[in-house]
Amino acid sequence: MMISEFQEAYHNRHKLAEGWKKAGKKVFGYFCNYTPEELIYAAGIIPVRIRGSSENVELADAHINSFCCSFMRSSLDQALKGRYNYLDGMVFPKTCDMTRGMYSIWTRDVKIPQYYFLPVPGRTSDAAVEFFSEELKLFKESLEKYTGQKISDNSLKQAIKVYNENRKLLRAIYKLRLQDNPPLSGSPIFGITMSGLILPKEQHSEMLRRVLKDIPSPKSSPEGRMRLMVAGNTFENIELLQAIEESGGDVVIDDIDTGTRYFWATVDEKAEPLRALSERYLREIPCPCKHPAEHRLDRMLELAKEYRVKGIILVIQKFCDAHLYDRPWLESSLKEKGYPVLVVEHSDLGWSGGKFKTMVQAFIEMLG
């Protein structure tokens, strides 16, 4: 199994989705980890994660301010350019301010047949889980109305099983990074996880099984290579990880929206399906737009210890209020626990790889 197939799938994601549409499939786009994909899947619809691009923004700045995060500007720009014309529907969960604000812009300026705004509580209490369960029920009913077919408990349980299997396979890929000389470096694993955002889960799982079956022999690790964690929200540039590797770093684990936070936690397959989904999506995704920083810190420390991390690079999208708000306390807390931290404010638009690489080289030299 060639690792490049994952990167190619992600690169050609719009072409693939257009093919699914021509084959008679329905395709829904969605923002953010708080969208319960299993419900969309159980309705017979292919869910695809909305992503941005490193292309120049040409149309979006006429609709939103340039001080909005580059991811939201770029994703809107992609939609306005017609990249997402194949979508039959869009789901916006109530998460960060930008996601909420983009709902009104997309519904006004991007002509997609079906839109749904999913309320997500700002707390994770028992009452919040109960509330979210009821909201998921309403979301389920909206999907049933759209498709004209009921979503049975059996189909929802099957969807949960399919998604859990994919999450377990991704965790198995990440577990390879526990080795002293991992057979796969961080940049190809980034391609593997990113393709999972857009490929149907059964197809992606089959690709993962082939990778795990044909794992290459562990590579030799150059002397002095540092085991690092990359944490933050989201980025498009695989070159960012490649720059770290070229500088003598080895990204063995991450805490990013499109990495471990996306797939690490599974859904309880024995519980009532909607309640189980509510528990997983509300309580097990420690994102700063919903969770206190202490929750995320605990998770990062747990991963850093398990993967024997020597340093942590915080890569934060410029103008992301949620992550920037947590940044000072998170940085100081990680340092108090003995982990050196490099903070980088990042934008996929106009990204300066040379400057970033210089910063990483200096950071790794300090670790040595």
C-alpha positions as CSV (number, residue, x, y, z in Angstrom):
1,M,0.0,0.0,0.0
2,M,1.6,3.3,-1.1
3,I,1.3,6.0,1.5
4,S,1.1,8.5,-1.3
5,E,-2.4,7.2,-2.2
6,F,-3.7,8.9,1.0
7,Q,-2.2,12.3,0.1
8,E,-3.4,12.0,-3.5
9,A,-6.9,11.2,-2.3
10,Y,-6.9,14.3,-0.2
11,H,-5.4,16.4,-2.9
12,N,-8.1,15.2,-5.4
13,R,-10.9,15.4,-2.8
14,H,-13.2,17.6,-4.9
15,K,-12.8,15.4,-8.0
16,L,-13.6,12.3,-5.9
17,A,-16.7,13.9,-4.4
18,E,-17.9,14.9,-7.9
19,G,-17.5,11.3,-8.9
20,W,-19.6,10.1,-5.9
21,K,-22.3,12.7,-6.9
22,K,-22.3,11.4,-10.5
23,A,-22.8,7.9,-9.2
24,G,-26.0,9.0,-7.5
25,K,-24.6,9.5,-3.9
26,K,-25.6,12.4,-1.7
27,V,-22.7,14.4,-0.2
28,F,-22.9,16.7,2.8
29,G,-20.2,19.0,3.9
30,Y,-19.6,19.9,7.6
31,F,-17.4,22.1,9.8
32,C,-15.7,21.0,12.9
33,N,-15.2,17.9,15.0
34,Y,-18.5,18.5,16.8
35,T,-20.5,17.3,13.8
36,P,-21.8,13.7,14.5
37,E,-20.8,12.2,11.1
38,E,-22.4,8.8,12.1
39,L,-25.9,10.3,11.7
40,I,-25.1,11.6,8.3
41,Y,-23.6,8.3,7.3
42,A,-26.6,6.3,8.7
43,A,-28.8,8.4,6.4
44,G,-27.0,7.1,3.4
45,I,-25.1,10.4,2.8
46,I,-21.3,10.8,2.5
47,P,-20.0,13.4,5.0
48,V,-16.9,15.4,3.9
49,R,-15.0,17.8,6.1
50,I,-14.9,21.4,4.7
51,R,-11.2,22.3,4.2
52,G,-9.4,25.4,3.1
53,S,-6.4,25.8,0.8
54,S,-3.1,27.5,0.5
55,E,-4.4,29.3,-2.7
56,N,-4.6,33.1,-2.6
57,V,-8.0,34.3,-1.3
58,E,-9.7,36.1,-4.2
59,L,-13.4,36.3,-3.4
60,A,-13.9,35.8,0.3
61,D,-12.5,39.1,1.5
62,A,-15.5,40.8,-0.1
63,H,-17.7,39.0,2.4
64,I,-15.6,38.7,5.6
65,N,-12.8,40.8,7.2
66,S,-9.2,39.9,6.5
67,F,-8.6,39.6,10.3
68,C,-10.7,36.4,10.4
69,C,-8.7,33.2,10.6
70,S,-7.1,32.0,7.3
71,F,-8.9,28.7,7.5
72,M,-12.4,30.2,7.4
73,R,-11.4,32.8,4.8
74,S,-9.9,30.1,2.6
75,S,-12.8,27.6,3.0
76,L,-15.3,30.4,2.1
77,D,-13.2,31.4,-0.9
78,Q,-13.1,27.7,-2.1
79,A,-16.9,27.6,-1.9
80,L,-17.4,30.9,-3.7
81,K,-15.0,29.6,-6.4
82,G,-17.4,26.7,-6.9
83,R,-15.1,24.0,-5.5
84,Y,-18.0,22.7,-3.3
85,N,-20.7,22.9,-5.9
86,Y,-21.2,19.1,-5.6
87,L,-22.6,19.4,-2.0
88,D,-26.2,18.5,-1.4
89,G,-26.1,19.9,2.1
90,M,-24.0,21.6,4.8
91,V,-23.9,21.2,8.6
92,F,-22.7,24.0,10.8
93,P,-22.3,23.1,14.5
94,K,-22.5,25.9,17.1
95,T,-18.8,26.1,18.1
96,C,-16.4,29.0,17.7
97,D,-17.6,32.5,16.8
98,M,-16.3,32.2,13.2
99,T,-18.2,29.0,12.5
100,R,-21.4,30.5,13.8
101,G,-20.8,33.7,11.8
102,M,-20.0,31.8,8.7
103,Y,-23.4,30.0,8.8
104,S,-25.2,33.2,7.8
105,I,-22.6,34.1,5.1
106,W,-22.7,30.6,3.5
107,T,-26.5,30.4,3.5
108,R,-26.7,33.8,1.8
109,D,-23.8,33.5,-0.7
110,V,-23.2,29.8,-1.3
111,K,-26.1,28.1,-3.1
112,I,-26.3,24.7,-1.5
113,P,-29.8,23.0,-1.3
114,Q,-29.8,22.0,2.4
115,Y,-28.3,23.8,5.4
116,Y,-28.5,22.7,9.1
117,F,-27.3,24.6,12.1
118,L,-26.6,22.2,15.0
119,P,-26.7,23.7,18.5
120,V,-23.8,22.4,20.7
121,P,-23.8,23.3,24.4
122,G,-21.0,25.2,25.8
123,R,-20.8,22.9,28.8
124,T,-20.2,19.2,29.3
125,S,-22.5,18.5,32.3
126,D,-25.1,15.8,32.5
127,A,-27.8,18.3,31.6
128,A,-25.7,19.5,28.6
129,V,-25.4,15.9,27.4
130,E,-29.1,15.4,27.7
131,F,-29.8,18.6,25.8
132,F,-27.4,17.6,23.1
133,S,-29.1,14.2,22.8
134,E,-32.3,16.0,22.1
135,E,-30.6,18.2,19.5
136,L,-29.2,15.1,17.8
137,K,-32.7,13.7,17.7
138,L,-33.9,16.8,15.8
139,F,-30.9,16.6,13.5
140,K,-31.8,12.9,12.8
141,E,-35.3,13.9,12.0
142,S,-34.1,16.6,9.6
143,L,-32.0,14.0,7.8
144,E,-35.0,11.6,7.6
145,K,-37.1,14.4,6.2
146,Y,-34.5,15.2,3.6
147,T,-34.0,11.6,2.5
148,G,-37.6,10.5,2.9
149,Q,-36.4,7.4,4.9
150,K,-36.2,6.6,8.6
151,I,-32.8,6.1,10.2
152,S,-33.3,2.9,12.3
153,D,-31.4,2.2,15.5
154,N,-29.7,-0.7,13.6
155,S,-28.4,1.5,10.9
156,L,-27.2,4.1,13.4
157,K,-25.5,1.4,15.4
158,Q,-23.8,0.1,12.3
159,A,-22.6,3.6,11.4
160,I,-21.1,3.9,14.9
161,K,-19.4,0.5,14.5
162,V,-17.9,1.6,11.1
163,Y,-16.6,4.9,12.5
164,N,-15.2,3.3,15.7
165,E,-13.4,0.8,13.5
166,N,-11.8,3.6,11.5
167,R,-10.8,5.4,14.7
168,K,-9.2,2.2,16.1
169,L,-7.2,1.7,12.9
170,L,-6.0,5.3,13.0
171,R,-4.9,4.8,16.6
172,A,-3.0,1.6,15.5
173,I,-1.2,3.7,12.9
174,Y,-0.3,6.3,15.6
175,K,0.9,3.5,18.0
176,L,3.6,2.8,15.5
177,R,5.1,6.1,16.6
178,L,5.7,4.7,20.1
179,Q,8.7,2.8,18.7
180,D,12.2,4.2,19.0
181,N,12.7,4.1,15.2
182,P,9.1,4.5,13.9
183,P,8.5,3.0,10.4
184,L,6.4,6.0,9.4
185,S,7.3,9.7,10.0
186,G,4.9,12.4,11.0
187,S,4.4,13.9,7.5
188,P,3.0,10.8,5.8
189,I,0.8,10.1,8.8
190,F,-0.6,13.6,8.4
191,G,-1.6,12.7,4.9
192,I,-3.2,9.5,6.2
193,T,-5.4,11.4,8.8
194,M,-6.3,14.2,6.4
195,S,-7.6,11.8,3.8
196,G,-9.8,10.3,6.5
197,L,-11.7,13.6,6.6
198,I,-13.1,13.3,3.2
199,L,-13.1,9.6,2.2
200,P,-16.0,7.3,3.0
201,K,-15.0,5.6,6.3
202,E,-15.2,2.0,4.9
203,Q,-12.9,2.9,2.0
204,H,-10.5,4.7,4.3
205,S,-10.5,1.8,6.8
206,E,-9.6,-0.7,4.1
207,M,-6.7,1.5,3.0
208,L,-5.5,1.6,6.6
209,R,-5.7,-2.2,7.0
210,R,-3.4,-2.5,3.9
211,V,-0.9,-0.1,5.4
212,L,-0.9,-2.0,8.7
213,K,-0.5,-5.3,6.9
214,D,2.5,-4.0,4.8
215,I,4.3,-1.8,7.4
216,P,7.8,-1.2,6.2
217,S,10.8,-2.1,8.5
218,P,11.6,0.5,11.1
219,K,13.8,3.2,9.7
220,S,17.1,4.1,11.3
221,S,16.8,7.3,13.4
222,P,19.5,9.8,12.9
223,E,21.4,10.6,16.1
224,G,19.9,13.5,18.0
225,R,16.5,13.4,16.4
226,M,14.0,14.9,18.8
227,R,10.6,13.4,19.6
228,L,8.1,16.2,19.4
229,M,4.4,16.9,19.7
230,V,2.6,19.4,17.4
231,A,-0.5,21.0,19.0
232,G,-2.9,23.6,17.9
233,N,-6.0,23.9,15.8
234,T,-5.6,23.2,12.0
235,F,-3.3,23.7,9.1
236,E,-3.1,22.6,5.4
237,N,0.6,22.6,4.8
238,I,2.2,19.2,5.1
239,E,5.4,21.1,4.4
240,L,5.2,22.4,8.0
241,L,5.8,18.8,9.3
242,Q,8.4,18.2,6.6
243,A,10.3,21.3,7.8
244,I,10.3,20.0,11.3
245,E,11.7,16.6,10.1
246,E,14.4,18.3,8.0
247,S,15.4,20.3,11.0
248,G,16.1,17.1,13.1
249,G,12.7,16.8,14.7
250,D,10.4,13.8,14.7
251,V,6.7,14.5,15.2
252,V,5.6,11.4,17.0
253,I,2.2,12.6,18.3
254,D,-0.2,15.6,17.8
255,D,-3.0,17.4,19.5
256,I,-4.7,19.1,16.6
257,D,-8.3,19.4,15.3
258,T,-7.6,17.2,12.2
259,G,-5.4,14.8,14.1
260,T,-5.9,13.0,17.4
261,R,-8.7,15.2,18.6
262,Y,-10.7,14.1,15.6
263,F,-10.5,10.3,16.0
264,W,-9.0,9.4,19.4
265,A,-12.2,8.8,21.3
266,T,-14.7,6.1,20.3
267,V,-18.5,5.9,20.8
268,D,-19.9,3.5,23.3
269,E,-21.5,0.8,21.1
270,K,-23.5,-0.7,24.0
271,A,-25.3,2.5,25.0
272,E,-28.4,4.1,23.4
273,P,-27.0,5.5,20.1
274,L,-28.0,9.1,20.4
275,R,-27.0,9.3,24.0
276,A,-23.7,7.6,23.2
277,L,-23.0,10.1,20.4
278,S,-23.8,13.0,22.7
279,E,-21.4,11.7,25.3
280,R,-18.6,11.2,22.8
281,Y,-18.9,14.4,20.8
282,L,-19.6,16.7,23.8
283,R,-17.2,15.3,26.4
284,E,-14.3,13.6,24.5
285,I,-13.1,16.3,22.1
286,P,-11.1,18.8,24.3
287,C,-11.3,21.9,22.1
288,P,-10.9,25.3,23.6
289,C,-14.1,26.6,22.1
290,K,-16.0,24.2,24.4
291,H,-13.6,22.8,27.1
292,P,-11.6,24.5,29.8
293,A,-7.9,24.5,29.2
294,E,-7.3,22.2,32.1
295,H,-9.0,19.3,30.3
296,R,-6.9,19.8,27.2
297,L,-3.7,20.2,29.3
298,D,-4.3,16.8,31.0
299,R,-4.8,15.1,27.6
300,M,-1.7,16.7,26.2
301,L,0.4,15.7,29.2
302,E,-0.9,12.1,29.0
303,L,0.0,11.8,25.3
304,A,3.4,13.6,25.8
305,K,4.3,11.1,28.5
306,E,3.1,8.0,26.5
307,Y,5.0,9.1,23.4
308,R,8.1,10.2,25.3
309,V,8.0,13.8,23.9
310,K,11.0,16.1,24.5
311,G,9.4,19.3,23.3
312,I,6.0,20.7,22.1
313,I,5.3,23.0,19.2
314,L,2.1,25.0,19.4
315,V,0.9,25.9,15.9
316,I,-2.0,28.3,16.2
317,Q,-4.0,29.9,13.4
318,K,-3.6,33.7,13.4
319,F,-6.8,35.4,14.7
320,C,-8.2,32.2,16.3
321,D,-9.5,33.7,19.5
322,A,-10.3,30.4,21.2
323,H,-6.8,28.9,20.9
324,L,-5.0,32.3,21.4
325,Y,-7.0,32.8,24.6
326,D,-5.7,29.5,26.0
327,R,-2.2,29.9,24.7
328,P,-0.5,31.8,27.6
329,W,-1.8,29.6,30.4
330,L,-1.2,26.4,28.3
331,E,2.3,27.4,27.4
332,S,3.3,28.2,31.0
333,S,1.6,25.1,32.4
334,L,3.5,22.8,29.9
335,K,6.8,24.5,30.8
336,E,6.1,24.0,34.5
337,K,5.6,20.3,33.8
338,G,9.1,20.2,32.2
339,Y,8.2,20.5,28.5
340,P,9.9,23.2,26.4
341,V,7.4,24.9,24.1
342,L,7.8,26.8,20.8
343,V,4.7,28.9,19.9
344,V,4.1,29.7,16.2
345,E,1.2,31.8,14.9
346,H,0.4,30.2,11.5
347,S,-1.5,31.1,8.4
348,D,-1.8,28.8,5.4
349,L,-2.1,31.9,3.2
350,G,1.3,33.3,2.5
351,W,3.0,30.7,4.7
352,S,6.8,31.4,5.2
353,G,8.4,28.0,5.4
354,G,12.0,29.4,5.7
355,K,11.2,31.5,8.7
356,F,9.4,28.6,10.4
357,K,12.2,26.2,9.7
358,T,14.7,28.6,11.3
359,M,12.6,28.8,14.4
360,V,12.3,25.1,14.6
361,Q,16.0,24.5,14.1
362,A,16.8,26.9,17.0
363,F,14.2,25.2,19.2
364,I,15.7,21.7,18.5
365,E,19.2,23.0,19.2
366,M,18.0,24.3,22.5
367,L,16.5,20.9,23.3
368,G,19.8,19.2,22.5
